[in-house]
Structure formats: C-alpha cells, structure tokens
C-alpha cells in the first residue's frame, strides 16, 4: 500500500462522505466543502479515496459520477459491487441500497465491476 499524505481537503471530504446519507456528486462536494479547493484537487482527492478503498464511484444514468463512503465489504482497490443504487428522478438523490445482487454470468465470464442504478421516485418525493 502506498503511503499517502493526509491533507486538510482530503480529511474534510472523507468526513463529508462518511456523514452523508446519500451518494454525492462532484458539485455536491464542491458546494458543501468548507475549505478552499479547486475542481481538479477535488477530483484528485475523490479518485484517491476510491483507489484506497474508502469510497466507491457510481456512474448514474444522468451522466454524473457520484461518490459514497464504503462501509461493508470494500477492500483496498476493490469495491464490493454486490449492491445496487437508487436515483430519484425528482430530487436527483442517489442512495446505496442494502440489497445484495449476485449476477449470474455465462461460463468462463469473470465479473470485474458492476454498476447497477435503479431510477424512480423516492419516498420523500412521493
């Protein structure tokens, strides 16, 4: 494992993800961040947190990347992809769902990554 320097921005983003109730987009992170940081720095920090296994990245059907803290089953450099995500089409919140999905692949296929995003209307918008 590569030893990385902990920066103030990284600590703030880590805490933000850890305390968030939903996955956050780059714009969400940028607007909520209470220390100065440019877009490139935020992208670098987010990608580093994903590489280090602290967060996972979700590519949504709306074309945005969202980030959520890993809680169970994630390891250094590998996210547990056996869960799905739900994006509300009204409020655009994206949340990790606790269900476990085991895709059935044909013989000789090997899963490296899954990105499952379900869309609909969340209970708060209903």
N, CA, C and O of each residue as an XYZ file, in Angstrom:
504
protein
N       0.826     -1.179      0.000
C       0.000      0.000      0.000
C       0.874      1.248      0.000
O       1.840      1.340      0.758
N       0.533      2.190     -0.841
C       1.292      3.421     -0.954
C       0.933      4.341      0.209
O      -0.244      4.564      0.491
N       1.934      4.862      0.870
C       1.711      5.799      1.971
C       1.367      7.153      1.372
O       2.143      7.713      0.597
N       0.209      7.673      1.731
C      -0.239      8.955      1.199
C      -0.299      9.981      2.332
O      -0.555      9.663      3.493
N      -0.053     11.199      1.939
C      -0.132     12.318      2.879
C      -1.593     12.697      3.062
O      -2.312     12.874      2.079
N      -2.038     12.823      4.294
C      -3.395     13.269      4.581
C      -3.436     14.788      4.515
O      -2.714     15.468      5.244
N      -4.276     15.312      3.646
C      -4.399     16.761      3.532
C      -5.689     17.207      4.211
O      -6.574     16.398      4.490
N      -5.775     18.496      4.469
C      -6.972     19.061      5.090
C      -8.187     18.826      4.197
O      -9.258     18.474      4.692
N      -8.035     19.014      2.906
C      -9.140     18.819      1.966
C      -9.584     17.362      1.980
O     -10.780     17.074      2.007
N      -8.623     16.445      1.960
C      -8.956     15.027      1.976
C      -9.719     14.664      3.241
O     -10.696     13.919      3.177
N      -9.296     15.171      4.374
C      -9.984     14.884      5.637
C     -11.408     15.437      5.636
O     -12.331     14.781      6.121
N     -11.587     16.632      5.095
C     -12.922     17.232      5.026
C     -13.836     16.421      4.106
O     -14.997     16.180      4.435
N     -13.312     16.004      2.962
C     -14.124     15.228      2.018
C     -14.451     13.857      2.598
O     -15.574     13.374      2.458
N     -13.489     13.238      3.238
C     -13.731     11.937      3.894
C     -14.849     12.033      4.915
O     -15.759     11.205      4.930
N     -14.779     13.038      5.762
C     -15.806     13.235      6.788
C     -17.163     13.519      6.146
O     -18.189     13.025      6.612
N     -17.164     14.305      5.089
C     -18.404     14.628      4.392
C     -19.052     13.357      3.839
O     -20.256     13.155      3.996
N     -18.255     12.503      3.194
C     -18.782     11.251      2.645
C     -19.259     10.325      3.761
O     -20.309      9.691      3.647
N     -18.491     10.252      4.823
C     -18.832      9.364      5.939
C     -20.164      9.759      6.579
O     -20.922      8.896      7.021
N     -20.446     11.055      6.626
C     -21.659     11.549      7.274
C     -22.837     11.718      6.327
O     -23.950     11.991      6.775
N     -22.616     11.562      5.039
C     -23.687     11.763      4.055
C     -24.674     10.596      4.085
O     -24.289      9.445      4.292
N     -25.941     10.911      3.878
C     -26.974      9.871      3.828
C     -27.216      9.392      2.401
O     -27.968      8.443      2.180
N     -26.581     10.047      1.436
C     -26.699      9.644      0.036
C     -25.349      9.830     -0.643
O     -24.446     10.452     -0.085
N     -25.218      9.289     -1.845
C     -24.005      9.479     -2.624
C     -23.954     10.938     -3.087
O     -24.990     11.550     -3.347
N     -22.744     11.487     -3.186
C     -22.577     12.894     -3.532
C     -21.881     13.048     -4.882
O     -20.934     12.327     -5.194
N     -22.366     13.997     -5.674
C     -21.713     14.312     -6.943
C     -20.557     15.274     -6.662
O     -20.415     15.782     -5.550
N     -19.741     15.513     -7.679
C     -18.633     16.458     -7.548
C     -19.167     17.836     -7.166
O     -18.583     18.520     -6.325
N     -20.276     18.245     -7.785
C     -20.879     19.552     -7.482
C     -21.356     19.604     -6.029
O     -21.174     20.613     -5.348
N     -21.973     18.499     -5.552
C     -22.396     18.436     -4.146
C     -21.202     18.647     -3.218
O     -21.275     19.415     -2.259
N     -20.123     17.967     -3.511
C     -18.920     18.050     -2.676
C     -18.341     19.457     -2.726
O     -17.984     20.028     -1.696
N     -18.253     20.007     -3.923
C     -17.684     21.343     -4.092
C     -18.497     22.398     -3.330
O     -17.913     23.280     -2.701
N     -19.818     22.324     -3.374
C     -20.650     23.317     -2.689
C     -20.647     23.131     -1.183
O     -20.785     24.109     -0.448
N     -20.494     21.909     -0.704
C     -20.515     21.662      0.748
C     -19.153     21.813      1.410
O     -19.070     21.924      2.633
N     -18.099     21.818      0.631
C     -16.742     21.869      1.179
C     -16.499     23.222      1.845
O     -16.733     24.268      1.240
N     -16.033     23.195      3.087
C     -15.831     24.446      3.820
C     -14.369     24.887      3.866
O     -14.001     25.741      4.672
N     -13.547     24.312      3.011
C     -12.162     24.767      2.842
C     -11.959     25.035      1.348
O     -12.568     24.364      0.515
N     -11.117     26.001      1.003
C     -10.930     26.312     -0.418
C     -10.232     25.178     -1.175
O      -9.226     24.634     -0.718
N     -10.791     24.832     -2.347
C     -10.193     23.794     -3.201
C     -10.702     23.984     -4.625
O     -11.871     24.308     -4.838
N      -9.821     23.782     -5.593
C     -10.261     23.881     -6.979
C     -10.826     22.537     -7.438
O     -10.652     21.513     -6.778
N     -11.499     22.567     -8.576
C     -12.177     21.369     -9.099
C     -11.202     20.208     -9.309
O     -11.521     19.064     -8.986
N     -10.027     20.498     -9.844
C      -9.044     19.450    -10.123
C      -8.593     18.762     -8.835
O      -8.431     17.542     -8.804
N      -8.393     19.540     -7.780
C      -7.984     18.963     -6.499
C      -9.073     18.051     -5.947
O      -8.785     16.967     -5.440
N     -10.318     18.490     -6.046
C     -11.433     17.665     -5.557
C     -11.501     16.363     -6.348
O     -11.681     15.298     -5.757
N     -11.360     16.424     -7.674
C     -11.361     15.213     -8.495
C     -10.225     14.278     -8.083
O     -10.422     13.070     -7.959
N      -9.035     14.845     -7.872
C      -7.883     14.026     -7.473
C      -8.145     13.332     -6.138
O      -7.881     12.139     -5.989
N      -8.664     14.083     -5.176
C      -8.946     13.517     -3.854
C      -9.997     12.426     -3.960
O      -9.850     11.365     -3.354
N     -11.055     12.670     -4.722
C     -12.117     11.667     -4.869
C     -11.573     10.382     -5.491
O     -11.857      9.286     -5.008
N     -10.801     10.517     -6.546
C     -10.229      9.329     -7.194
C      -9.276      8.594     -6.257
O      -9.219      7.365     -6.276
N      -8.536      9.324     -5.448
C      -7.625      8.698     -4.476
C      -8.413      7.939     -3.414
O      -8.017      6.840     -3.024
N      -9.516      8.504     -2.943
C     -10.339      7.825     -1.943
C     -10.943      6.537     -2.513
O     -11.093      5.549     -1.795
N     -11.287      6.553     -3.798
C     -11.789      5.339     -4.457
C     -10.664      4.309     -4.565
O     -10.860      3.140     -4.235
N      -9.491      4.737     -5.024
C      -8.338      3.828     -5.151
C      -7.971      3.199     -3.815
O      -7.595      2.028     -3.758
N      -8.078      3.971     -2.745
C      -7.694      3.486     -1.416
C      -8.785      2.661     -0.744
O      -8.594      2.168      0.368
N      -9.937      2.505     -1.415
C     -10.995      1.664     -0.871
C     -11.875      2.338      0.163
O     -12.684      1.672      0.808
N     -11.735      3.654      0.337
C     -12.590      4.352      1.299
C     -13.952      4.686      0.697
O     -14.961      4.691      1.401
N     -13.979      4.964     -0.609
C     -15.219      5.365     -1.277
C     -15.393      4.549     -2.549
O     -14.446      3.946     -3.053
N     -16.618      4.542     -3.056
C     -16.841      3.946     -4.361
C     -17.533      4.955     -5.263
O     -18.232      5.858     -4.804
N     -17.316      4.775     -6.548
C     -17.810      5.697     -7.567
C     -18.966      5.032     -8.297
O     -18.882      3.871     -8.697
N     -20.044      5.787     -8.463
C     -21.220      5.281     -9.164
C     -21.456      6.157    -10.373
O     -21.602      7.373    -10.248
N     -21.494      5.548    -11.542
C     -21.843      6.278    -12.762
C     -23.347      6.147    -12.919
O     -23.861      5.044    -13.098
N     -24.049      7.261    -12.855
C     -25.503      7.227    -12.898
C     -26.023      7.364    -14.319
O     -25.287      7.725    -15.237
N     -27.301      7.069    -14.481
C     -27.941      7.183    -15.787
C     -28.059      8.633    -16.232
O     -28.324      8.887    -17.407
N     -27.869      9.602    -15.323
C     -27.925     11.009    -15.692
C     -26.573     11.529    -16.184
O     -26.430     12.720    -16.460
N     -25.580     10.637    -16.292
C     -24.265     11.008    -16.811
C     -23.306     11.550    -15.762
O     -22.162     11.869    -16.088
N     -23.738     11.663    -14.520
C     -22.881     12.184    -13.459
C     -22.213     11.049    -12.695
O     -22.725      9.932    -12.625
N     -21.061     11.368    -12.129
C     -20.386     10.453    -11.206
C     -20.766     10.853     -9.795
O     -20.747     12.033     -9.443
N     -21.108      9.862     -8.994
C     -21.432     10.073     -7.591
C     -20.453      9.265     -6.759
O     -19.909      8.263     -7.224
N     -20.232      9.703     -5.527
C     -19.305      9.022     -4.638
C     -19.989      8.751     -3.307
O     -20.735      9.585     -2.795
N     -19.724      7.571     -2.756
C     -20.270      7.203     -1.452
C     -19.186      6.496     -0.658
O     -18.346      5.793     -1.220
N     -19.212      6.686      0.646
C     -18.254      6.002      1.517
C     -18.536      4.512      1.506
O     -19.694      4.096      1.511
N     -17.495      3.716      1.491
C     -17.631      2.264      1.596
C     -17.821      1.929      3.070
O     -17.127      2.460      3.938
N     -18.760      1.052      3.331
C     -18.997      0.665      4.723
C     -18.725     -0.812      4.947
O     -17.985     -1.166      5.864
N     -19.300     -1.671      4.140
C     -19.149     -3.111      4.350
C     -18.658     -3.781      3.079
O     -19.205     -3.563      1.998
N     -17.647     -4.578      3.215
C     -17.233     -5.419      2.106
C     -16.265     -4.810      1.118
O     -15.881     -5.484      0.162
N     -15.855     -3.576      1.299
C     -14.893     -2.986      0.377
C     -13.477     -3.250      0.892
O     -13.215     -3.226      2.095
N     -12.598     -3.497     -0.033
C     -11.209     -3.742      0.312
C     -10.346     -2.782     -0.471
O     -10.823     -2.148     -1.413
N      -9.087     -2.662     -0.100
C      -8.159     -1.768     -0.793
C      -8.197     -2.034     -2.301
O      -7.918     -3.143     -2.756
N      -8.542     -1.014     -3.051
C      -8.513     -1.117     -4.500
C      -9.655     -1.889     -5.125
O      -9.693     -2.032     -6.347
N     -10.603     -2.401     -4.316
C     -11.701     -3.183     -4.893
C     -12.976     -2.938     -4.105
O     -13.035     -3.170     -2.898
N     -13.992     -2.468     -4.808
C     -15.276     -2.198     -4.169
C     -16.174     -3.419     -4.300
O     -16.151     -4.108     -5.320
N     -16.956     -3.681     -3.276
C     -17.931     -4.764     -3.319
C     -19.108     -4.292     -4.169
O     -19.883     -3.442     -3.731
N     -19.248     -4.829     -5.367
C     -20.260     -4.396     -6.315
C     -21.560     -5.166     -6.199
O     -22.396     -5.098     -7.100
N     -21.750     -5.885     -5.130
C     -22.949     -6.703     -4.997
C     -24.114     -5.936     -4.374
O     -24.935     -6.522     -3.670
N     -24.188     -4.645     -4.626
C     -25.362     -3.881     -4.205
C     -25.744     -2.912     -5.316
O     -24.937     -2.584     -6.186
N     -26.993     -2.463     -5.265
C     -27.470     -1.546     -6.289
C     -27.629     -0.149     -5.702
O     -27.446      0.063     -4.503
N     -27.969      0.787     -6.558
C     -28.158      2.178     -6.167
C     -29.500      2.649     -6.715
O     -29.989      2.116     -7.711
N     -30.088      3.637     -6.071
C     -31.379      4.174     -6.499
C     -31.251      5.679     -6.662
O     -30.811      6.373     -5.745
N     -31.645      6.195     -7.855
C     -31.636      7.635     -8.097
C     -33.067      8.100     -8.291
O     -33.787      7.589     -9.148
N     -33.474      9.074     -7.488
C     -34.806      9.658     -7.613
C     -34.801     10.631     -8.786
O     -33.939     11.506     -8.865
N     -35.752     10.482     -9.690
C     -35.803     11.342    -10.878
C     -36.367     12.725    -10.554
O     -36.322     13.624    -11.393
N     -36.897     12.900     -9.340
C     -37.422     14.217     -8.969
C     -36.409     15.045     -8.185
O     -36.183     16.209     -8.514
N     -35.801     14.471     -7.163
C     -34.836     15.239     -6.357
C     -33.380     14.935     -6.734
O     -32.471     15.610     -6.252
N     -33.147     13.936     -7.584
C     -31.816     13.527     -8.058
C     -30.909     12.958     -6.975
O     -29.710     12.808     -7.209
N     -31.444     12.635     -5.790
C     -30.622     11.984     -4.765
C     -30.302     10.571     -5.219
O     -31.156      9.882     -5.776
N     -29.080     10.144     -4.981
C     -28.657      8.783     -5.319
C     -28.232      8.102     -4.025
O     -27.383      8.617     -3.299
N     -28.820      6.947     -3.738
C     -28.528      6.239     -2.495
C     -28.099      4.805     -2.775
O     -28.571      4.170     -3.719
N     -27.197      4.308     -1.938
C     -26.830      2.898     -1.983
C     -27.967      2.106     -1.346
O     -28.504      2.504     -0.313
N     -28.326      1.001     -1.955
C     -29.328      0.106     -1.389
C     -28.601     -1.050     -0.726
O     -27.531     -1.459     -1.177
N     -29.168     -1.564      0.321
C     -28.513     -2.612      1.100
C     -28.655     -4.009      0.506
O     -28.019     -4.949      0.984
N     -29.473     -4.156     -0.519
C     -29.676     -5.486     -1.095
C     -28.380     -6.022     -1.698
O     -27.511     -5.253     -2.109
N     -28.263     -7.306     -1.743
C     -27.100     -7.967     -2.348
C     -27.535     -8.624     -3.651
O     -28.506     -9.379     -3.681
N     -26.822     -8.335     -4.708
C     -27.142     -8.876     -6.025
C     -25.979     -9.749     -6.477
O     -24.826     -9.317     -6.464
N     -26.278    -10.941     -6.865
C     -25.270    -11.856     -7.394
C     -25.587    -12.115     -8.862
O     -26.418    -12.973     -9.162
N     -24.948    -11.394     -9.789
C     -25.221    -11.635    -11.201
C     -24.810    -13.056    -11.604
O     -23.786    -13.570    -11.155
N     -25.611    -13.665    -12.439
C     -25.290    -14.989    -12.958
C     -24.691    -14.787    -14.340
O     -25.365    -14.347    -15.271
N     -23.422    -15.114    -14.451
C     -22.713    -14.936    -15.719
C     -22.567    -16.273    -16.428
O     -22.538    -17.323    -15.786
N     -22.476    -16.232    -17.763
C     -22.219    -17.476    -18.504
C     -20.860    -18.056    -18.114
O     -20.013    -17.349    -17.569
N     -20.660    -19.317    -18.389
C     -19.381    -19.968    -18.109
C     -18.235    -19.182    -18.739
O     -18.371    -18.624    -19.828
N     -17.121    -19.150    -18.044
C     -15.887    -18.515    -18.487
C     -15.929    -16.992    -18.481
O     -15.011    -16.359    -19.002
N     -16.973    -16.381    -17.905
C     -17.020    -14.939    -17.737
C     -16.606    -14.617    -16.309
O     -16.892    -15.371    -15.379
N     -15.930    -13.486    -16.149
C     -15.450    -13.089    -14.835
C     -15.824    -11.625    -14.598
O     -15.450    -10.757    -15.387
N     -16.551    -11.349    -13.528
C     -17.002    -10.002    -13.222
C     -15.879     -9.191    -12.584
O     -15.295     -9.610    -11.584
N     -15.580     -8.037    -13.161
C     -14.599     -7.129    -12.581
C     -15.272     -5.966    -11.865
O     -14.782     -5.493    -10.839
N     -16.402     -5.504    -12.413
C     -17.089     -4.359    -11.831
C     -18.543     -4.365    -12.283
O     -18.840     -4.729    -13.421
N     -19.441     -3.967    -11.405
C     -20.855     -3.815    -11.749
C     -21.299     -2.429    -11.298
O     -20.837     -1.920    -10.278
N     -22.186     -1.835    -12.058
C     -22.708     -0.508    -11.742
C     -24.211     -0.553    -11.971
O     -24.682     -0.346    -13.090
N     -24.954     -0.820    -10.920
C     -26.395     -1.015    -11.046
C     -27.101      0.196    -10.447
O     -27.016      0.445     -9.244
N     -27.805      0.954    -11.307
C     -28.542      2.131    -10.862
C     -29.997      1.974    -11.271
O     -30.322      1.883    -12.455
N     -30.866      1.944    -10.269
C     -32.301      1.892    -10.492
C     -32.829      3.322    -10.397
O     -32.334      4.104     -9.585
N     -33.814      3.674    -11.205
C     -34.377      5.020    -11.138
C     -35.863      4.947    -10.831
O     -36.535      3.973    -11.170
N     -36.360      5.979    -10.190
C     -37.768      6.054     -9.842
C     -38.000      7.256     -8.958
O     -37.296      8.259     -9.074
N     -38.981      7.170     -8.073
C     -39.321      8.260     -7.165
C     -39.118      7.780     -5.737
O     -39.643      6.738     -5.344
N     -38.366      8.530     -4.972
C     -38.061      8.166     -3.580
C     -39.254      8.464     -2.672
O     -40.160      9.195     -3.071
N     -39.266      7.912     -1.463
C     -40.379      8.145     -0.532
C     -40.594      9.621     -0.187
O     -41.736     10.039      0.003
N     -39.517     10.426     -0.101
C     -39.664     11.840      0.235
C     -40.344     12.636     -0.868
O     -41.001     13.639     -0.591
N     -40.194     12.201     -2.119
C     -40.787     12.916     -3.252
C     -42.159     12.389     -3.634
O     -42.891     13.030     -4.388
N     -42.496     11.252     -3.125
C     -43.770     10.604     -3.469
C     -44.936     11.411     -3.057
O     -46.077     11.004     -3.275
